[in-house]
Amino acid sequence: MCAPVQDPAAQMKPVASILPGERLHDDGGCWVVLSVPGRPLLTVGGQIDSFTSYPLARALDNVWRTAPASVAIDLSRVSFCGACGLRLLVQTSHTASRHAIPLTLHAPRPHLARLLDLVGLAGHVVDVPARDGGVGQQRAFGRRPAA
């Protein structure tokens, strides 16, 4: 089941009271840091799965309440993203579209970039790491050219 494990004791500060760079939540499996209030950049690290997606879900809930001009999520430090994490990112895309808020997903590792492409989020992805360690183009998923 993809419902994030909710910890009623875990309290997150409202986004307005968070200092840039302050770690919002860390449950040992997934951590989230907010970089820029108003035009938030959420830096996510660790594993995003059914047991650890709660910090990211809570952070996004707080961000949506601030009516941001745009939302960016840095995925470069995500080592694993399961079905629940993908579902959360798809829901995030739908929420952003519904409210006409631009969403970008930055620098996912190649395996995550491929999964994002498969679930239809390729249009939000920028700065995909190339296989040689450099940074590729937007939507650079290694597809073969059409014959």
Buried (B, 14 or more C-beta within 10 A) or exposed (E): EEEBBEEEEEEBEEBEEBEEEEEBBEBEBBBBBBBEBEEBBBBBBBBBBBBBBBBBBBBBEBBBEBEBEBBBBBBBEBEBBBEBBBBBBBEBBEBBEEEEBEBBBBBBBBEBBBBBBEEEBBBBBBBBBEEEEEEBEEBBBEEEEEE
